[in-house]
Amino acid sequence: MKIVKTLYFIAAIAILIGAASRLFLPEAYAYIYTSGAALFAVTQFILRPRHTHFAVRRLVVQQQIGALLLVAAGVLMFTMKNNEWMVLMLCGALMELYTAFRIPAEIEKHGSR
């Protein structure tokens, strides 16, 4: 499990570097971002918290949808030449940000089961 958590953080850093390096590495930014987003989504599906409360399960599904939106943004980087991928990346990032704060709050509120 420690290896999966390490891969999770490496993937998050790759997403940031890939998105930020669009101006500096125009030929490689899509590959960096997409590989990071794919690894991020896989590790998020592996590390998802198992909980019996409905609100936590709903938030986990939203988090997984956010990860898939990040991967879809990476696919759009290759298929569309304009900046349409930024909309999916923004939606995915907002879903990830929201669930990153709400899941621990709901688990604390309802106890770990």
N, C-alpha and C positions, 0 to 999 in steps of 0.2 A: 504494500500500500504506500510505503514511503516513496518508492520509485514513481508511482502514478502521480503522487502529489508534486514531486519534482518535475515531472513531465508537464503537469498542469501549469506550473509557474514558468517553465521554459516556453510553453506555447503562448501564454499571455504576453510574454516579452516579445516573442516573434510577431505577434499580432501588432503590438505597438510599433516595433521597428519597421515592419512592412508597411503600415499605414503612414508612418512619419517619413519613410525614405522614398516616397513617391517622387519628390523633386530631385533627390540626390542619386537614386538608382532606378531610373525609369524602366530599364530592361529587366530588373529583378524584383521589384517591389511586390508584384502580384504573386510571384512564387513564394516569397517569404511570408506574406500575409496569409495566403491560402493554406500553406502547410501548417502554419501556426493555428489558424482557425480550425482546420480539420483535427489536429491533435487536441486542441482545446475542447472541441465538441466530444470527441471520444473519451477523454479523461473525465469530462463532466458527466457523461452517461455512466461511467464506472463509479465515480465518487458520489453519486446522488444519495442524499440521506433517505433511508427507509423510515417512514413514519406512518402511524395509523390515522392521524388527524387529517381531515379533508383539506383544510386550508394549507397545510404544509405540502401535501401531495399536489395540490393545484399550483402552488408556487414553484415546485420542482419542475412540473411540466412547462410552466412559463419560462423557467430558466433554460430548459432544454430547447424550447422553441427559439429563444434568443441566441443560443449557440448555433442552431441550424441557420438562422438568419445571417450570422457572421460568416458561415461557410458559403451561403448563397451569395453574399457580397463578394467573396473571393472568386466564385465562378463568374459573376458579372464582370469582374476585372478583366477576364480573358475574352469574354464574348462581346462586350459593348465597349466602344472606344471613348465614350463620354463619361461623365461622373455619376451615372445612375446608381452605381454600386454604393455610393456614399449614403443614400437613403436607407438601404438595407443595413448597412453597417451602423448607422445612427440608431435605427430601431432595435437592432440586436444589442447594441451597447446599452441603450436605455433599459431594456428588459433585464439584462445582466446586472446592471447597477441597482435597479429596483429590488430584484429578488435577492441580491447579495445582502441587503439590509433586512428585508422582510422575513426570510427563512429563519435566521437565528432568533429574531424577535418572536416569531410564532412558536418555534421549538421551546424557547424559554417560557413563553406564556402557557403552553399546554404540557410542558414537561417532555422529557425524552422517553419515547416509547418505541 
